[in-house]
Amino acid sequence: MIHRCGIVVAGFGNVGRSLVRLLLEKTSYLAERYRVDFSVLAVGDSSGFVYKREGFSREELEKLLQVPRGKVCESGLGSCTRCIDEVFDETLPDFLVELTPANYDTGEPGLTYMLRALKRGINIVTANKAPLVLKFRELMELASRRRVRIGFRATVFGGVPIIDVVRHLAAHKIRRITGILNATTNYILSRVFYDGLSLEQAVDEARKIGVMEANAALDLEGIDAAAKAVILANVAGLNVTLSDVSRKGITLVTMDDVKRCISENKVIKLVAEIDLENKCIVVEPRELPSSHDLAQVKYLLNAVLIETDLNTIFVKGIGGGPAETAINVLSELVELATSLPR
Ligand SMILES: NC(=O)c1ccc[n+]([C@@H]2O[C@H](COP(=O)([O-])OP(=O)(O)OC[C@H]3O[C@@H](n4cnc5c(N)ncnc54)[C@H](OP(=O)(O)O)[C@@H]3O)[C@@H](O)[C@H]2O)c1
């Protein structure tokens, strides 16, 4: 028997649209392989949500994908509302897929959407780091009380399920996690160190090719890396929020630093370090000898060194990107959906 699983997609931007495209592409595979059929009951953007109790048809989803950004409520497809409670009450979804922009000051709108979903016993899969880095424990405890799950694999390290790696090291005592967690700054520093661009040129290029966040400070000031470090730290057992991170961005790096490092056979990387023994997290530009494992991590790659009492694990892979993030979201949806009681 096919398990029909209703989802509400909050946030219909790069990742939200990639996810819906992927769902359309994978419908028969998921039904055949996992006996699950995801039905999109609602999608929402900054104009509000459109919803249909019985779920949107394939044709309607294809039409929604053609709707310009910020205009789902003008699509004429389904009922329209700005109220998430109305969406949940009318569609009774199994999952909220939370893909709204990350607001590190308030966590909104994602935080409210997640809290409302949890209070109704709706499972969540999210790629939005902000609610988690502000309220990780509260959200997890509420989920546990309501006996629902929050999947957040897509929040860190697009191409590699690093959260699962950290979660599954039960026999290890993790001492330290050190990593390059922000692909944009790694790209900028790689272009400077390996290709001879100035910092200014590399930042401009990152902006032009679309790898920079709309709010550049999230990348350049280390906020995105700090957010990922907070999520990894919580998974590894610390109870921390974004304000616990000691953070410096690559805006502190000068071309004089770059020239000196090159002459000393070093590179500068934006490094996030989670010290589990001293319970502290630091994000800062660090000078590393060229032979260091993290110094070999170039351009849009991310990497993490996990030091435990038993051994050291090195994981390297492509950072974020809407397609990779949507793949992670869908994989986690399938895993959670197939483990739900039927
Ligand atoms: N892009 C990546 O590679 C990547 C990787 C990992 C994690 N993430 C995270 O995933 C999330 C989505 O990223 P994205 O690249 O898809 O961002 P995006 O393109 O900016 O899309 C965000 C979507 O949220 C919508 N939105 C804004 N306010 C809303 C509200 N109050 N209610 C409902 N929807 C609202 C936006 O509406 P409009 O369309 O009207 O603007 C847009 O559709 C973010 O939290 C991001 O940090 C992204």
The ligand as an SDF file (V2000), in Angstrom:
LIG
                    3D

 48 52  0  0  0  0  0  0  0  0999 V2000
   20.2210   28.2490   -1.1420 N   0  0  0  0  0  0  0  0  0  0  0  0
   21.0400   27.3810   -0.5570 C   0  0  0  0  0  0  0  0  0  0  0  0
   21.9770   26.8890   -1.1470 O   0  0  0  0  0  0  0  0  0  0  0  0
   20.8130   26.9650    0.8780 C   0  0  0  0  0  0  0  0  0  0  0  0
   21.6230   25.9790    1.4560 C   0  0  0  0  0  0  0  0  0  0  0  0
   21.3720   25.5570    2.7760 C   0  0  0  0  0  0  0  0  0  0  0  0
   20.3690   26.1720    3.4920 C   0  0  0  0  0  0  0  0  0  0  0  0
   19.6230   27.1560    2.9120 N   0  0  0  0  0  0  0  0  0  0  0  0
   18.5580   27.7690    3.7060 C   0  0  0  0  0  0  0  0  0  0  0  0
   17.3060   27.3700    3.1520 O   0  0  0  0  0  0  0  0  0  0  0  0
   16.3580   28.4240    3.2920 C   0  0  0  0  0  0  0  0  0  0  0  0
   15.8260   28.7720    1.9090 C   0  0  0  0  0  0  0  0  0  0  0  0
   16.9090   29.1980    1.0810 O   0  0  0  0  0  0  0  0  0  0  0  0
   16.6360   29.7630   -0.3830 P   0  0  0  0  0  0  0  0  0  0  0  0
   17.9570   29.8730   -1.0350 O   0  0  0  0  0  0  0  0  0  0  0  0
   15.5470   28.9970   -1.0260 O   0  0  0  0  0  0  0  0  0  0  0  0
   16.1080   31.2280   -0.0220 O   0  0  0  0  0  0  0  0  0  0  0  0
   15.2210   32.1500   -0.9490 P   0  0  0  0  0  0  0  0  0  0  0  0
   15.4790   31.8500   -2.3870 O   0  0  0  0  0  0  0  0  0  0  0  0
   15.3950   33.5430   -0.4580 O   0  0  0  0  0  0  0  0  0  0  0  0
   13.7220   31.6650   -0.6370 O   0  0  0  0  0  0  0  0  0  0  0  0
   13.0720   31.9670    0.5560 C   0  0  0  0  0  0  0  0  0  0  0  0
   11.5880   31.8380    0.3150 C   0  0  0  0  0  0  0  0  0  0  0  0
   10.9100   32.1630    1.5170 O   0  0  0  0  0  0  0  0  0  0  0  0
    9.8260   33.0300    1.1810 C   0  0  0  0  0  0  0  0  0  0  0  0
    9.3640   33.8190    2.3110 N   0  0  0  0  0  0  0  0  0  0  0  0
    9.8240   34.9930    2.7950 C   0  0  0  0  0  0  0  0  0  0  0  0
    9.0820   35.3730    3.8500 N   0  0  0  0  0  0  0  0  0  0  0  0
    8.1160   34.4320    4.0050 C   0  0  0  0  0  0  0  0  0  0  0  0
    7.0320   34.2800    4.9010 C   0  0  0  0  0  0  0  0  0  0  0  0
    6.7790   35.1670    5.8610 N   0  0  0  0  0  0  0  0  0  0  0  0
    6.2510   33.1870    4.7760 N   0  0  0  0  0  0  0  0  0  0  0  0
    6.4770   32.2580    3.8100 C   0  0  0  0  0  0  0  0  0  0  0  0
    7.4860   32.3570    2.9300 N   0  0  0  0  0  0  0  0  0  0  0  0
    8.2950   33.4370    3.0330 C   0  0  0  0  0  0  0  0  0  0  0  0
   10.3980   33.8790    0.0800 C   0  0  0  0  0  0  0  0  0  0  0  0
    9.3480   34.5640   -0.5940 O   0  0  0  0  0  0  0  0  0  0  0  0
    9.6030   35.3940   -1.9520 P   0  0  0  0  0  0  0  0  0  0  0  0
    9.7840   34.3590   -3.0130 O   0  0  0  0  0  0  0  0  0  0  0  0
    8.3490   36.1380   -2.0690 O   0  0  0  0  0  0  0  0  0  0  0  0
   10.8120   36.2140   -1.7060 O   0  0  0  0  0  0  0  0  0  0  0  0
   11.0440   32.7890   -0.7460 C   0  0  0  0  0  0  0  0  0  0  0  0
   10.0710   32.1330   -1.5200 O   0  0  0  0  0  0  0  0  0  0  0  0
   17.0990   29.5790    3.9660 C   0  0  0  0  0  0  0  0  0  0  0  0
   16.8700   29.5550    5.3310 O   0  0  0  0  0  0  0  0  0  0  0  0
   18.5520   29.2850    3.6660 C   0  0  0  0  0  0  0  0  0  0  0  0
   19.4360   29.8340    4.6200 O   0  0  0  0  0  0  0  0  0  0  0  0
   19.7960   27.5520    1.6330 C   0  0  0  0  0  0  0  0  0  0  0  0
  1  2  1  0
  2  3  2  0
  2  4  1  0
  4  5  1  0
  4 48  2  0
  5  6  2  0
  6  7  1  0
  7  8  2  0
  8  9  1  0
  8 48  1  0
  9 10  1  0
  9 46  1  0
 10 11  1  0
 11 12  1  0
 11 44  1  0
 12 13  1  0
 13 14  1  0
 14 15  2  0
 14 16  1  0
 14 17  1  0
 17 18  1  0
 18 19  2  0
 18 20  1  0
 18 21  1  0
 21 22  1  0
 22 23  1  0
 23 24  1  0
 23 42  1  0
 24 25  1  0
 25 26  1  0
 25 36  1  0
 26 27  1  0
 26 35  1  0
 27 28  2  0
 28 29  1  0
 29 30  1  0
 29 35  2  0
 30 31  1  0
 30 32  2  0
 32 33  1  0
 33 34  2  0
 34 35  1  0
 36 37  1  0
 36 42  1  0
 37 38  1  0
 38 39  2  0
 38 40  1  0
 38 41  1  0
 42 43  1  0
 44 45  1  0
 44 46  1  0
 46 47  1  0
M  CHG  2   8   1  16  -1
M  END
$$$$
